[in-house]
Amino acid sequence: MCNCGNKRNTFARPLSGTVASERTPSGMWQDVNFEYIGKSGLTVTGSVTGRKYRFNHPGEAQLIDYRDASGMSAVPKLKKVRKNEQ
């Protein structure tokens, strides 16, 4: 089989290590606010991003990456805050 001056490599796509979030257009989904309703403080690690979210006191709200939001919903002392509740 002829390589024809190495043209095959010109058409080959390079393999990249991109993740889904890099391919997703920005602003496709919105991040979500969660409020801590416990009694002291809480640190939670996002199940998708691995980011650590620190709630220092009761009533503190934070913007959570939309990719971590479904996992945060399972944390008993975190409450999803709707925009009109803020």
N, C-alpha and C positions, 0 to 999 in steps of 0.2 A: 504494500500500500504506500502510495506516494505521500509525503508530508507537504509537498508543494511549497517549499520555502517557509515552513513553519507557520503557515496561515491558520492552521487548526487552533493554535494557541491564541490567536488574535480574537477568535470567535468564542472561545471558551470563557464562561463567566467565572470570575474568581469567587471562591467560597469565602463568605464573610461570616463573622461571628455576631451578626446583628441579632438583637432580641426583638420580641414582638412589639415592645413599647417604642423601639426606634422606628419601626415601620408604620406604626399607628399615627395618623395625622394628629397633631396637637389640638386639644380642645374637643376631641370626639366625645369624651366622657368627662364629667366634672368631678372634682374631688369632693369629699363629703365631710361635714362637721360632725364630731362626736363630743359629747359632754360626759365628764367623769362624775358619777353620782355616789361614789364610795365615801369612806370616812377619813382616809389619810391621803396617800399618794399612790400612783400606779405607773409602772413602766410596762409597755406592751411592745412586742416586736412584730412588725408587719409580716404576714405569712408569705407574701409574694416578693416584696421589695427588700425585706430584711431590715428596714429602717426601724429605729427605736423611737417610740412616741412616749414622752414623759408628761404625765398629768401630776402636777405638784400639789394640788389641793382640790377639794370638792367644788363642783361647779365650773371648773376650768374646761373650756372647749378648745379643740384643735382641729385643723383641717387635715384630713387623712387622705392619702393617695387613693384614688378610686380603685386601684388594684388590690389594696389591703382592706377595703371597706367591708367586704362580705365576711372576712375573718374577724374583724372588729365587732361585727354584729353578734358574734357568739360569746363575747366577753361580758359576763354578767353585770359589771358595774359601769359599762359604757352605754350611753344612749345616743342614738342617731338624732341629730338636731335638724329639723327642717328649716328652710330659709326664713319663713315667716315667724319662727320661734326665737330667732336671734335678737 
